[in-house]
Amino acid sequence: MNIEALRTFVTLANCGSFTRTAQDLSVVQSTVSSRIKELENELGQELFTRGKNSAALTKAGLILLSYARSIIDLETAAISDFNKMDRFEGVLSIAAAHTLYDSYLFKQINQFLTGHPTISIRATIAHTHEIIASLGGGSFDIAYTYSFFSHPKFTCIPYRVDPVVLVTASSNTTYLEGITSKELSNITYVYSDFEWAGYDWVLPKSRGYPLEVNIMSRIISYLEVNNWYCFLPLVLVEKEIKNGSLIEIKVLDMKIPDMRSYLIYKNQRNQFIDDWLETELSSGNRAPASLIHTPASAPEGNE
């Protein structure tokens, strides 16, 4: 498959518009159409359902999407690795969900690079479903996700158990003594599309929200200046709670589910993966295994 055609396909899948795809890729729209047609002829399947001003993936298109992303990622990684050959002994490819990167991985990567100056790290920050879709293709050596991953080439172990809290601006004094589950339906949330089953009861996708943000850490600045609410991992807002810009509102009559995350690494380990895992195990980031439910019973997320 032509790599430019695959890049065009992924861009169109992401934005759903031939016109926008042409603009993003700096080509004419007929080039976009011909590249998509080339892929469809090669596969013998229609990849998009065309509307007047839109394009939606067909079932075949959805199947191709994860493979296309993996192929593009592998090509990018190969070029990057070849360019680093003269300067570094090797490259370690790490993927992390946004919140896990912001909360834990940023500091650890910096620490690892200081102690291993001959190793280059290629860090990818994405949503869990995007990381999982690329893992099977070998794009990453190590990954941190909110979903358990079962694959013969990888090991998946529990990573963190993060308590989740309801937070709002410190100027919001409405529920200082706590809130009941019934009252939760009356407050205004900022929505984060982390698709976590544990919150379907309070954050239904069909509900109207003043703001939807797909990366949880980016919500904090909005909460600080509005009387809005959001369920967020405690580790993400500890600093703001301590400095007084946010406050926690206790839910009085129910236990809020924790966020459970996972560390995934290749079974075929090299020295670079071993060095990272040794740093990880000594960092104190991982929660005791006794605190973590079995993967089958743990809520899964996408952040």
C-alpha positions in Angstrom: 0.0 0.0 0.0 1.2 3.5 -0.8 2.2 5.3 2.4 0.9 8.7 1.1 -2.5 7.1 0.4 -2.6 5.7 3.9 -1.7 9.1 5.4 -4.5 10.6 3.3 -6.9 7.9 4.5 -6.1 8.5 8.2 -6.4 12.2 7.8 -9.8 11.9 6.1 -10.9 9.4 8.8 -10.0 11.9 11.5 -11.7 15.0 10.0 -14.4 13.5 7.9 -14.1 16.0 5.1 -12.4 15.8 1.7 -12.0 19.6 1.6 -10.4 19.7 5.0 -8.1 16.8 4.2 -6.8 18.5 1.1 -6.1 21.7 3.1 -4.4 19.8 5.9 -2.2 17.9 3.4 -1.6 20.9 1.1 -2.9 19.1 -2.0 -5.8 19.6 -4.3 -9.1 17.7 -3.5 -8.8 15.5 -6.6 -5.5 14.1 -5.2 -7.3 13.1 -2.0 -10.1 11.4 -4.0 -7.6 9.6 -6.2 -5.6 8.3 -3.3 -8.7 7.0 -1.5 -9.9 5.4 -4.7 -6.5 3.8 -5.1 -6.8 2.1 -1.7 -10.4 1.1 -2.3 -9.4 -0.5 -5.7 -6.5 -2.4 -4.0 -8.7 -3.7 -1.2 -11.8 -4.2 -3.2 -13.9 -2.4 -0.6 -15.4 1.0 -0.1 -13.7 2.7 2.8 -16.0 5.7 3.2 -19.7 6.5 2.8 -19.7 9.9 1.0 -22.2 12.6 2.0 -22.7 16.0 0.5 -20.1 17.6 2.8 -18.8 14.7 4.8 -17.2 11.2 4.7 -17.8 8.5 7.2 -15.9 5.3 7.6 -17.5 2.1 6.5 -17.0 -1.2 8.3 -14.0 -2.0 6.0 -12.7 1.5 6.7 -12.8 1.0 10.5 -10.8 -2.3 10.1 -8.2 -0.6 7.9 -7.8 2.4 10.3 -5.9 0.7 13.1 -3.6 -1.0 10.5 -3.0 2.2 8.6 -2.0 4.0 11.9 0.4 1.2 12.8 2.0 1.2 9.3 2.5 5.0 9.5 3.8 4.8 13.1 6.3 2.1 12.1 7.6 4.0 9.1 8.0 7.2 11.2 9.8 5.1 13.9 12.1 3.5 11.5 13.2 6.8 9.9 13.7 8.2 13.4 15.7 5.2 14.6 18.0 5.2 11.6 18.7 8.9 12.1 19.7 8.3 15.7 22.0 5.3 15.0 25.2 7.4 15.2 24.3 9.2 18.4 22.5 6.6 20.6 22.9 2.9 21.4 19.2 2.4 21.0 15.6 3.8 21.0 12.9 3.0 23.5 9.4 3.6 22.3 6.9 4.4 25.1 3.2 5.3 24.8 1.0 6.7 27.6 -2.5 7.8 28.1 -2.6 11.6 28.6 -3.4 11.6 32.3 -0.8 8.9 33.1 1.8 10.9 31.2 0.9 14.2 33.0 0.8 12.5 36.4 3.7 10.0 36.4 5.6 9.5 33.1 6.9 13.1 32.6 9.1 13.0 35.6 10.1 9.4 35.1 11.2 9.9 31.5 13.3 12.8 32.6 14.9 10.8 35.4 15.5 7.9 33.0 17.2 10.0 30.4 19.5 11.5 33.0 20.7 8.1 34.1 20.8 6.6 30.6 22.2 9.3 28.2 22.9 6.7 25.4 19.3 5.7 25.1 16.8 7.8 23.2 13.1 7.7 24.1 10.3 8.2 21.6 7.3 9.1 23.7 3.7 9.0 22.3 0.9 10.6 24.3 -2.6 9.4 23.1 -5.9 8.0 24.3 -6.0 4.4 25.4 -8.0 3.1 22.4 -5.4 4.7 20.1 -2.5 3.1 21.9 -4.2 -0.3 22.1 -4.9 -0.2 18.3 -1.2 0.3 17.6 0.3 -2.1 20.1 -0.4 -5.3 18.2 1.6 -3.9 15.2 4.7 -3.5 17.3 4.7 0.3 17.4 5.6 0.5 21.1 8.0 -1.3 23.5 6.1 -0.1 26.6 2.7 1.3 27.1 0.6 2.8 29.9 -3.2 2.5 29.4 -6.5 2.5 31.2 -7.5 -0.8 29.6 -6.2 -4.3 30.2 -4.4 -5.6 27.0 -4.2 -9.3 26.2 -1.8 -10.3 23.5 0.7 -13.2 23.2 3.6 -10.8 22.5 3.0 -8.6 25.5 2.7 -8.7 29.3 0.1 -6.6 30.9 0.4 -5.9 34.7 -1.5 -3.6 37.1 0.1 -0.1 37.3 -1.9 2.3 39.5 -5.1 2.7 41.5 -6.0 6.4 41.5 -8.9 7.7 43.6 -11.3 9.9 41.8 -12.8 13.1 43.3 -15.5 15.6 42.5 -13.9 19.0 42.3 -15.0 22.6 41.6 -13.7 26.2 42.1 -12.9 27.2 45.6 -15.3 30.1 45.2 -18.2 27.7 44.7 -19.8 27.2 48.2 -23.0 25.4 47.2 -22.1 21.9 48.4 -19.4 22.5 51.0 -20.9 19.9 53.3 -21.1 17.3 50.6 -23.5 16.2 47.8 -25.9 13.3 47.4 -26.1 11.0 44.4 -29.5 12.5 43.7 -28.2 16.0 43.8 -25.5 15.1 41.2 -28.0 15.4 38.5 -28.6 19.1 39.2 -25.0 20.3 38.9 -23.1 21.5 35.8 -20.3 19.3 34.7 -17.3 19.7 32.3 -17.3 16.5 30.3 -14.2 14.5 29.5 -14.7 11.7 27.0 -12.7 9.0 28.8 -15.5 6.5 28.3 -15.1 5.0 31.7 -17.9 2.5 32.5 -17.9 3.5 36.2 -19.3 7.0 35.3 -22.1 6.2 32.9 -24.6 6.8 35.7 -23.6 10.4 36.2 -22.0 11.5 33.0 -24.2 10.1 30.2 -23.0 11.1 26.7 -26.5 12.3 25.8 -26.5 14.9 28.6 -25.8 18.5 27.6 -22.5 20.0 28.9 -21.2 23.6 28.7 -17.8 22.2 27.7 -16.4 18.9 26.5 -12.6 18.4 26.7 -11.0 15.1 25.6 -7.9 15.5 27.8 -8.6 15.6 31.5 -5.7 17.7 32.6 -6.9 20.5 30.3 -10.1 20.8 32.2 -8.5 22.2 35.4 -8.1 25.8 34.2 -11.8 26.0 33.3 -12.9 24.6 36.7 -10.8 27.2 38.5 -12.8 30.1 37.1 -16.3 28.7 36.8 -18.8 27.1 39.2 -18.6 23.9 37.2 -17.8 20.4 38.5 -15.8 17.4 37.2 -14.8 14.0 38.4 -11.0 13.8 38.1 -8.2 11.5 39.4 -6.9 12.9 42.7 -3.3 12.8 41.5 -4.2 15.2 38.7 -5.7 17.9 41.0 -3.7 17.4 44.3 -1.7 20.6 43.7 -4.7 22.7 43.0 -6.6 21.4 46.1 -3.5 22.1 48.2 -3.1 25.7 46.9 -6.8 26.4 47.3 -7.8 27.0 43.7 -10.0 23.9 43.7 -11.9 22.1 46.4 -13.1 18.6 46.7 -16.9 18.0 47.1 -17.6 14.7 49.0 -20.3 12.4 47.5 -22.1 11.4 50.7 -24.0 8.3 49.8 -21.8 6.2 47.5 -18.3 5.1 46.8 -16.8 6.7 43.7 -15.0 4.1 41.5 -11.2 4.3 41.3 -9.3 4.6 38.0 -7.2 1.6 37.4 -4.3 1.6 34.9 -1.9 -0.9 33.4 1.7 -1.2 32.4 2.3 -3.2 29.2 5.6 -4.3 27.8 7.0 -6.6 25.1 7.7 -10.2 26.1 10.8 -10.1 23.8 12.7 -7.7 26.0 16.0 -6.0 25.2 18.4 -4.3 27.6 16.6 -0.9 27.1 13.2 -2.4 28.1 14.9 -4.1 31.1 16.5 -0.8 32.1 13.2 1.0 32.0 11.4 -1.7 34.0 14.1 -1.6 36.6 13.6 2.1 36.9 9.8 1.7 37.0 9.9 -0.9 39.7 12.1 1.2 41.9 10.2 4.5 41.3 7.3 3.7 43.7 4.7 4.5 41.0 3.1 1.1 40.9 0.4 0.5 43.4 0.5 -2.7 45.5 -1.1 -5.6 43.6 -3.4 -6.3 46.5 -5.2 -3.0 45.8 -6.0 -3.9 42.2 -9.0 -5.9 41.1 -8.6 -8.6 38.5 -8.6 -7.1 35.0 -11.9 -8.8 34.1 -13.7 -6.8 36.9 -11.9 -3.5 36.5 -13.6 -0.6 34.8 -11.8 0.4 31.6 -11.2 3.9 30.4 -9.9 5.8 27.4 -8.2 8.9 28.7 
